[in-house]
Amino acid sequence: MEVMKIMVKVEGLSDIMFDRFIDHSKDVRPPEQKLYLAEDNQLVLPAENLTSFLLSENPPGCAKWFEGKRGKEYIRMGMSHVFFNPSLIPFKENDNDIFFEDFNNCKFSVYYSAARTRQGNLSIKQEAKPRPLMKLPWSLEFQITLIKNTYIDSTKLYNWFVMGGMQIAIGTYRPRFGRFEVSEWKEI
């Protein structure tokens, strides 16, 4: 089995919005509970979110978005042959970890948005939800492990990250928020 490791750094091109899933209740949650926080309130992104960015079916990830009808084959192969380390990826600003303190500083704010949904001929405006927003600059550094396979190679992954960083993005309310560019891609 051939295994390749790829060191990746992505840098934000837009602010990023969060809406961490807690449960199915209708309770209104305070915005700080919608952030992904590790020990000492360090802001992180679960690696599972990058897996979704690449391989999700709904909303479509890179495989479905860019590979068309063959997307399901890429998704199936990617689920078993592509994974990320660490499992909680720290957000950084100027190579320093980002820590959440409160919404009273310049880095974090609360964004209120209400989606419109269509039900038949009616347009229904949903109740505004408070979501945490982190302003630029931000970056993520992580390692991809890629097991050799017939569908996905390093070039394919790189292209997905480059195109997906603009067209799909990460976080919530994307691609308006969470857009990024690949600043480092190094096979080791």
Secondary structure as the mmCIF struct_conf table of DSSP 4:
data_model
#
loop_
_struct_conf.conf_type_id
_struct_conf.id
_struct_conf.beg_label_comp_id
_struct_conf.beg_label_asym_id
_struct_conf.beg_label_seq_id
_struct_conf.end_label_comp_id
_struct_conf.end_label_asym_id
_struct_conf.end_label_seq_id
STRN STRN1 VAL A 3 GLY A 12
BEND BEND1 LEU A 13 SER A 14
STRN STRN2 ILE A 16 MET A 17
BEND BEND2 HIS A 24 HIS A 24
HELX_LH_PP_P HELX_LH_PP_P1 ASP A 27 PRO A 30
HELX_RH_3T_P HELX_RH_3T_P1 PRO A 31 LYS A 34
BEND BEND3 LEU A 35 LEU A 35
STRN STRN3 LEU A 37 LEU A 37
HELX_RH_3T_P HELX_RH_3T_P2 GLU A 39 ASN A 41
STRN STRN4 GLN A 42 LEU A 43
STRN STRN5 VAL A 44 PRO A 46
HELX_RH_AL_P HELX_RH_AL_P1 ALA A 47 LEU A 55
TURN_TY1_P TURN_TY1_P1 GLU A 57 PRO A 60
HELX_RH_AL_P HELX_RH_AL_P2 CYS A 62 GLU A 67
HELX_RH_3T_P HELX_RH_3T_P3 GLY A 68 ARG A 70
HELX_RH_AL_P HELX_RH_AL_P3 GLY A 71 HIS A 81
STRN STRN6 VAL A 82 ASN A 85
BEND BEND4 PRO A 86 SER A 87
STRN STRN7 LEU A 88 GLU A 93
TURN_TY1_P TURN_TY1_P2 ASN A 94 ASP A 95
STRN STRN8 ASN A 96 ASP A 97
STRN STRN9 PHE A 99 PHE A 99
BEND BEND5 PHE A 103 LYS A 107
STRN STRN10 PHE A 108 SER A 113
STRN STRN11 ARG A 116 GLN A 119
TURN_TY1_P TURN_TY1_P3 GLY A 120 ASN A 121
STRN STRN12 LEU A 122 LYS A 125
HELX_LH_PP_P HELX_LH_PP_P2 GLN A 126 ALA A 128
STRN STRN13 LYS A 129 MET A 134
HELX_LH_PP_P HELX_LH_PP_P3 LYS A 135 LYS A 135
BEND BEND6 LEU A 136 LEU A 136
HELX_LH_PP_P HELX_LH_PP_P4 PRO A 137 PRO A 137
STRN STRN14 SER A 139 ILE A 147
BEND BEND7 THR A 150 TYR A 151
HELX_RH_AL_P HELX_RH_AL_P4 SER A 154 GLN A 167
TURN_TY1_P TURN_TY1_P4 ILE A 168 ILE A 168
BEND BEND8 ILE A 170 GLY A 171
STRN STRN15 THR A 172 THR A 172
BEND BEND9 TYR A 173 TYR A 173
TURN_TY1_P TURN_TY1_P5 ARG A 174 ARG A 176
BEND BEND10 PHE A 177 PHE A 177
STRN STRN16 PHE A 180 GLU A 187
#
